């Protein structure tokens, strides 16, 4: 199965179009007023509509940070042309909102879910246990964001301690829930990571100036482009090998 690729905090139609052409399946924007802060990647409603027009194959996701009533928010979703809504695990939208959005064919991606090396796997999605009809397309899990070099730590250090979170734990959860995950992706490790997480639905990247942030999982746009080129090359190789076998 080819994994889903989701990119968060896209802020221009040029970025969206290039990422789509490189294989991104979900282009996500964060709605809000743009500011002069250098690392700010929020977009206005008008910019969201412009980005929507640049997409042909990729689905469009909106992270709405300033909901102002059900009717206004639903109108905003339709106006921007969102296929998916990104919601926080901490702030799950009300049932009425979820049902109204679902009736229009819109589903939710739940974000803000973190899993560290000492977490009990049973607790990772526990914040959703009390909610019904989540209308979830994916659950977006940030793995070991509190650890520098999170992938190497996950792969090499966690297996030394049976009580710590393991790669197999994430694969087992992914067999039950549609997970998309994030780690400290790079051109050096992206293929290896994908090979280890065979059950996850996909991988998500958050654009930002990582040298100006405490979030080790932010990724520079140029780095993401290089990663997607590697994935495209790998996909082409697999298709070629399959063609030879057939």
Residue pairs with C-beta under 8 A, 6 or more apart in sequence:
2 235
3 194
3 200
3 201
3 202
3 203
4 25
4 26
4 138
4 180
4 201
4 202
4 203
5 23
5 24
5 25
5 26
5 202
5 203
5 204
5 205
5 228
5 231
6 24
6 25
6 26
6 28
6 61
6 109
6 138
6 140
6 180
6 202
6 203
6 204
6 205
7 19
7 24
7 26
7 27
7 28
7 204
7 205
7 206
7 207
7 224
8 28
8 30
8 63
8 86
8 204
8 205
8 206
8 207
9 28
9 29
9 30
9 41
9 42
9 206
9 207
9 208
10 16
10 19
10 27
10 28
10 29
10 41
10 51
10 207
11 29
11 41
11 42
11 43
11 47
11 207
12 47
12 51
13 50
13 51
13 53
13 54
14 54
15 207
15 221
16 27
16 51
16 54
16 55
16 58
17 54
17 55
18 225
19 27
19 58
19 224
19 225
19 228
20 27
20 54
20 55
20 56
20 57
20 58
22 225
22 228
22 229
22 232
23 228
23 231
23 232
23 235
24 58
24 228
25 58
25 59
25 202
26 58
26 59
26 60
26 61
26 84
26 109
26 204
27 51
27 55
27 58
27 59
27 60
27 61
28 60
28 61
28 62
28 63
28 84
28 86
28 109
29 43
29 47
29 48
29 51
29 60
29 61
29 62
29 63
30 41
30 42
30 43
30 63
30 65
31 42
31 43
31 44
31 45
31 48
31 62
31 63
31 64
31 65
31 66
31 76
31 80
32 42
32 43
32 44
32 65
32 66
33 42
33 44
34 40
34 42
34 43
34 44
34 47
35 42
38 209
38 212
39 208
39 209
39 212
39 213
41 207
41 208
42 65
43 51
45 76
45 79
45 80
48 62
48 80
49 79
49 80
49 81
51 60
52 60
52 80
52 81
52 82
59 83
59 84
60 80
60 81
60 82
60 83
60 84
61 82
61 83
61 84
61 85
61 86
61 109
62 77
62 80
62 82
62 84
62 85
62 86
63 85
63 86
63 111
64 73
64 76
64 77
64 85
64 86
67 73
67 93
70 94
70 96
70 97
70 100
73 97
74 97
74 100
74 101
74 104
77 85
77 101
77 104
77 106
78 104
82 106
83 105
83 106
84 106
84 107
84 108
84 109
84 137
85 93
85 101
85 106
85 107
85 108
85 109
86 108
86 109
86 110
86 111
86 140
87 93
87 108
87 109
87 110
87 111
88 110
88 111
88 112
89 110
89 111
89 112
89 113
89 127
89 128
90 112
90 127
92 110
92 127
92 128
92 131
92 134
93 101
93 108
95 131
95 132
95 133
98 108
98 133
98 134
98 135
99 133
99 135
101 107
101 108
101 135
102 133
102 135
106 135
107 135
107 136
107 137
108 134
108 135
108 136
108 137
109 136
109 137
109 138
109 139
109 140
109 180
110 128
110 134
110 136
110 138
110 139
110 140
111 140
112 140
113 124
113 125
113 127
113 139
113 140
113 141
113 142
114 141
114 142
114 145
114 146
115 121
115 124
115 141
115 142
115 143
115 144
115 165
115 170
116 144
116 145
116 146
116 147
116 165
117 144
117 147
117 153
117 154
117 157
117 158
117 164
117 165
118 163
118 164
118 165
119 165
121 165
121 169
121 170
121 172
121 173
124 141
124 173
125 139
125 173
125 177
128 134
128 136
128 139
136 177
136 178
137 178
138 178
138 179
138 180
138 201
138 202
139 177
139 178
139 179
139 180
140 179
140 180
140 181
140 182
140 204
141 170
141 179
141 180
141 181
141 182
142 181
142 182
142 217
143 150
143 154
143 170
143 181
143 182
143 183
144 150
144 153
144 154
144 165
144 183
145 182
145 215
145 216
145 217
147 153
147 154
147 216
148 184
148 216
149 184
150 183
150 184
150 216
150 217
151 183
151 184
151 185
151 189
151 192
151 193
152 189
154 165
154 167
154 183
155 167
155 196
158 164
158 165
158 166
158 167
159 166
167 196
167 197
170 179
170 181
170 197
170 199
170 200
171 197
171 198
171 199
171 200
172 199
173 179
174 197
174 199
174 200
174 201
175 199
178 201
179 199
179 200
179 201
180 200
180 201
180 202
180 203
180 204
181 197
181 200
181 202
181 203
181 204
182 203
182 204
182 205
182 206
182 217
183 189
183 193
183 217
184 216
184 217
185 193
185 203
185 205
185 217
185 219
185 227
186 223
186 227
187 223
187 226
187 227
187 230
190 227
190 230
190 231
191 230
191 231
191 234
193 203
194 203
194 231
205 219
205 224
205 227
206 215
206 217
206 218
206 219
207 218
207 219
207 220
207 221
207 224
208 215
208 218
208 219
208 220
209 218
209 220
210 216
210 218
210 219
210 220
219 227
